[in-house]
Amino acid sequence: MPVCDTCGCNLTHGNAHLLKPGGKLSKTDDGKQSISVLKGLLNENDHQARHNRAHFDRHQV
């Protein structure tokens, strides 16, 4: 399976059901299960993006 189909980076309202318990991608063939970490990752990404934009603005980039 491609990473984007299993890690959640391609998670949308239309496919979120696939990662929920019992969903097609909720468990891999070797028994690994999906967990929800996307919100924390996106929050950190937003924080870093704000920092980067402020830095670029200060340096007129």
DSSP file (Angstrom, degrees, kcal/mol; ACC not computed):
  #  RESIDUE AA STRUCTURE BP1 BP2  ACC     N-H-->O    O-->H-N    N-H-->O    O-->H-N    TCO  KAPPA ALPHA  PHI   PSI    X-CA   Y-CA   Z-CA
    1    1 A M              0   0    0      0, 0.0     5,-0.1     0, 0.0     2,-0.0   0.000 360.0 360.0 360.0 137.3    0.0    0.0    0.0
    2    2 A P    >>  -     0   0    0      0, 0.0     3,-1.4     0, 0.0     4,-0.5  -0.372 360.0-119.3 -63.7 147.6    1.3    3.5   -0.7
    3    3 A V  H >> S+     0   0    0      1,-0.3     4,-2.7     2,-0.2     3,-1.9   0.887 111.5  61.9 -55.7 -42.3    2.1    5.5    2.3
    4    4 A C  H 34 S+     0   0    0      1,-0.3     6,-0.8     2,-0.2     4,-0.4   0.738 102.5  52.5 -61.0 -21.4   -0.5    8.2    1.5
    5    5 A D  H <4 S+     0   0    0     -3,-1.4    -1,-0.3     1,-0.1    -2,-0.2   0.600 120.6  30.0 -87.3 -11.7   -3.2    5.5    1.8
    6    6 A T  H << S+     0   0    0     -3,-1.9    -2,-0.2    -4,-0.5    -3,-0.1   0.673 111.1  56.5-120.8 -23.5   -2.1    4.4    5.3
    7    7 A C  S  < S-     0   0    0     -4,-2.7    -3,-0.1    -5,-0.1    -2,-0.1   0.698 100.4-115.9 -89.2 -17.8   -0.5    7.2    7.2
    8    8 A G  S >  S+     0   0    0     -4,-0.4     3,-1.8    -5,-0.4    -4,-0.1   0.361  82.1 118.2 101.5  -5.3   -3.4    9.7    7.0
    9    9 A C  T 3  S+     0   0    0      1,-0.3    -5,-0.1    -6,-0.3    -4,-0.1   0.717  82.1  47.0 -69.4 -16.6   -1.7   12.4    5.0
   10   10 A N  T 3  S+     0   0    0     -6,-0.8     2,-0.4    -7,-0.2    -1,-0.3   0.035  84.9 140.3-106.8  24.9   -4.3   11.8    2.3
   11   11 A L    <   +     0   0    0     -3,-1.8     2,-0.3     3,-0.1    -6,-0.0  -0.552  20.2 161.6 -77.4 125.9   -7.2   11.9    4.8
   12   12 A T    >>  -     0   0    0     -2,-0.4     4,-1.3     1,-0.0     3,-0.7  -0.831  55.0-100.7-131.7 171.0  -10.3   13.7    3.6
   13   13 A H  T 34 S+     0   0    0     -2,-0.3     4,-0.3     1,-0.2     3,-0.1   0.838 122.0  57.2 -61.4 -30.9  -13.9   13.7    4.7
   14   14 A G  T 34 S+     0   0    0      1,-0.2    -1,-0.2     2,-0.1    -3,-0.1   0.731 119.3  25.9 -74.7 -22.4  -14.6   11.4    1.8
   15   15 A N  T X4 S+     0   0    0     -3,-0.7     3,-1.8     2,-0.1     4,-0.4   0.372  87.1 102.6-122.4   4.8  -12.2    8.7    2.8
   16   16 A A  G >X S+     0   0    0     -4,-1.3     3,-1.5     1,-0.3     4,-0.7   0.829  74.1  67.6 -58.1 -32.4  -11.9    9.1    6.6
   17   17 A H  G 34 S+     0   0    0     -4,-0.3     3,-0.5     1,-0.3    -1,-0.3   0.763  88.0  67.7 -60.5 -24.1  -14.2    6.1    7.1
   18   18 A L  G <4 S+     0   0    0     -3,-1.8     7,-2.0     1,-0.2     8,-0.5   0.788 102.8  44.0 -67.1 -27.2  -11.4    3.8    5.7
   19   19 A L  T <4 S+     0   0    0     -3,-1.5    -1,-0.2    -4,-0.4    -2,-0.2   0.546  91.6 100.5 -96.2  -8.5   -9.2    4.5    8.7
   20   20 A K  S >< S-     0   0    0     -4,-0.7     3,-3.2    -3,-0.5     6,-0.3  -0.361  96.4 -70.0 -71.7 157.2  -11.9    4.1   11.4
   21   21 A P  T 3  S+     0   0    0      0, 0.0    -1,-0.2     0, 0.0     3,-0.1  -0.225 127.7  17.9 -49.8 129.4  -12.0    0.7   13.2
   22   22 A G  T 3  S+     0   0    0      1,-0.3    -2,-0.1    -3,-0.1    -3,-0.1   0.265  97.3 131.3  88.4 -11.0  -13.3   -1.9   10.8
   23   23 A G  S X  S-     0   0    0     -3,-3.2     3,-1.7     1,-0.1     4,-0.4  -0.295  74.8-103.6 -71.9 160.8  -12.4    0.3    7.8
   24   24 A K  T 3  S+     0   0    0      1,-0.3     3,-0.3     2,-0.1    -5,-0.1   0.812 121.2  33.8 -54.2 -35.8  -10.5   -1.1    4.9
   25   25 A L  T 3  S+     0   0    0     -7,-2.0    -1,-0.3     1,-0.2    -6,-0.2   0.240  88.0  99.7-107.3  12.8   -7.2    0.6    5.9
   26   26 A S  S <  S+     0   0    0     -3,-1.7     8,-2.2    -8,-0.5     2,-0.4   0.755  92.6  25.6 -72.3 -21.9   -7.7    0.5    9.7
   27   27 A K  B    S-A   33   0A   0     -4,-0.4     6,-0.2    -3,-0.3    -1,-0.2  -0.997  77.9-133.9-143.5 135.8   -5.4   -2.6   10.0
   28   28 A T    >   -     0   0    0      4,-3.1     3,-2.1    -2,-0.4    -3,-0.0  -0.331  36.6 -99.8 -81.0 169.0   -2.5   -3.7    7.7
   29   29 A D  T 3  S+     0   0    0      1,-0.3    -1,-0.1     2,-0.1    -2,-0.0   0.806 124.6  52.9 -58.8 -30.2   -2.1   -7.3    6.6
   30   30 A D  T 3  S-     0   0    0      2,-0.1    -1,-0.3     1,-0.0    -2,-0.0   0.287 125.8 -98.7 -92.7  12.2    0.5   -7.9    9.3
   31   31 A G  S <  S+     0   0    0     -3,-2.1     2,-0.2     1,-0.3    -2,-0.1   0.429  72.6 144.4  94.5  -0.5   -1.8   -6.6   12.1
   32   32 A K        -     0   0    0     -5,-0.0    -4,-3.1     1,-0.0     2,-0.3  -0.492  36.8-145.9 -72.5 143.5   -0.6   -3.0   12.4
   33   33 A Q  B     -A   27   0A   0     -6,-0.2    -6,-0.2    -2,-0.2     2,-0.2  -0.820  11.1-113.6-114.7 151.6   -3.4   -0.5   13.2
   34   34 A S        -     0   0    0     -8,-2.2     2,-0.3    -2,-0.3   -27,-0.1  -0.531  30.7-169.0 -75.1 144.1   -4.0    3.1   12.3
   35   35 A I        -     0   0    0     -2,-0.2     2,-0.9   -28,-0.1     3,-0.2  -0.954  27.7-108.9-130.8 155.8   -3.9    5.7   15.1
   36   36 A S        +     0   0    0     -2,-0.3     4,-0.1     1,-0.2   -28,-0.1  -0.740  60.4 131.8 -91.1 108.5   -5.0    9.3   14.9
   37   37 A V     >  +     0   0    0     -2,-0.9     4,-2.1     2,-0.1     5,-0.2   0.298  43.3 101.1-127.1   0.6   -2.1   11.7   15.0
   38   38 A L  H  > S+     0   0    0      1,-0.2     4,-2.8     2,-0.2     5,-0.2   0.870  76.7  55.1 -59.9 -42.0   -3.0   13.9   12.1
   39   39 A K  H  > S+     0   0    0      1,-0.2     4,-2.5     2,-0.2    -1,-0.2   0.927 110.1  46.0 -60.7 -46.0   -4.5   16.7   14.2
   40   40 A G  H  > S+     0   0    0      2,-0.2     4,-2.2     1,-0.2    -1,-0.2   0.894 113.4  49.8 -63.4 -40.3   -1.3   17.1   16.2
   41   41 A L  H  X S+     0   0    0     -4,-2.1     4,-2.3     2,-0.2    -2,-0.2   0.920 112.3  46.9 -64.6 -43.3    0.9   17.0   13.1
   42   42 A L  H  X S+     0   0    0     -4,-2.8     4,-2.6     2,-0.2    -2,-0.2   0.885 110.4  52.7 -67.9 -37.8   -1.2   19.6   11.3
   43   43 A N  H  X S+     0   0    0     -4,-2.5     4,-2.2    -5,-0.2    -1,-0.2   0.927 111.6  46.0 -62.3 -43.8   -1.2   21.9   14.3
   44   44 A E  H  X S+     0   0    0     -4,-2.2     4,-2.6     2,-0.2    -2,-0.2   0.895 111.6  52.4 -65.5 -39.0    2.6   21.7   14.5
   45   45 A N  H  X S+     0   0    0     -4,-2.3     4,-2.6     2,-0.2    -2,-0.2   0.915 109.3  49.3 -62.0 -43.2    2.8   22.3   10.7
   46   46 A D  H  X S+     0   0    0     -4,-2.6     4,-2.4     2,-0.2    -2,-0.2   0.912 111.0  50.3 -61.8 -42.6    0.5   25.4   11.1
   47   47 A H  H  X S+     0   0    0     -4,-2.2     4,-2.1     1,-0.2    -2,-0.2   0.934 112.8  45.8 -60.4 -47.6    2.8   26.7   13.9
   48   48 A Q  H  X S+     0   0    0     -4,-2.6     4,-2.7     1,-0.2    -2,-0.2   0.890 111.1  53.1 -64.6 -39.5    5.9   26.1   11.8
   49   49 A A  H  X S+     0   0    0     -4,-2.6     4,-2.7     2,-0.2    -1,-0.2   0.904 108.1  50.2 -63.7 -41.7    4.3   27.8    8.7
   50   50 A R  H  X S+     0   0    0     -4,-2.4     4,-2.3     2,-0.2    -1,-0.2   0.924 111.8  49.0 -61.0 -43.4    3.4   30.9   10.8
   51   51 A H  H  X S+     0   0    0     -4,-2.1     4,-2.4     2,-0.2    -2,-0.2   0.930 112.1  48.0 -60.7 -46.6    7.0   31.1   12.0
   52   52 A N  H  X S+     0   0    0     -4,-2.7     4,-2.8     1,-0.2     5,-0.2   0.917 111.1  50.1 -62.5 -44.2    8.3   30.7    8.5
   53   53 A R  H  X S+     0   0    0     -4,-2.7     4,-2.6     1,-0.2    -1,-0.2   0.913 111.2  48.8 -62.2 -42.1    6.0   33.4    7.0
   54   54 A A  H  X S+     0   0    0     -4,-2.3     4,-2.4     2,-0.2    -1,-0.2   0.913 112.0  49.5 -62.9 -42.2    7.0   35.8    9.8
   55   55 A H  H  X S+     0   0    0     -4,-2.4     4,-1.6     2,-0.2    -2,-0.2   0.934 112.3  47.0 -61.7 -47.2   10.7   35.1    9.1
   56   56 A F  H  <>S+     0   0    0     -4,-2.8     5,-3.0     1,-0.2    -2,-0.2   0.901 111.6  51.4 -63.1 -40.9   10.2   35.6    5.4
   57   57 A D  H ><5S+     0   0    0     -4,-2.6     3,-1.3     1,-0.2    -1,-0.2   0.920 108.1  51.7 -62.0 -43.6    8.3   38.9    6.0
   58   58 A R  H 3<5S+     0   0    0     -4,-2.4    -1,-0.2     1,-0.3    -2,-0.2   0.848 116.4  40.7 -61.2 -33.4   11.0   40.2    8.3
   59   59 A H  T 3<5S-     0   0    0     -4,-1.6    -1,-0.3    -5,-0.2    -2,-0.2   0.274 111.5-121.1 -99.7   9.9   13.6   39.5    5.6
   60   60 A Q  T < 5       0   0    0     -3,-1.3    -3,-0.2    -4,-0.2    -4,-0.1   0.873 360.0 360.0  52.3  43.9   11.3   40.7    2.7
   61   61 A V      <       0   0    0     -5,-3.0    -4,-0.2    -6,-0.1    -1,-0.1   0.398 360.0 360.0 -95.4 360.0   11.5   37.4    1.0
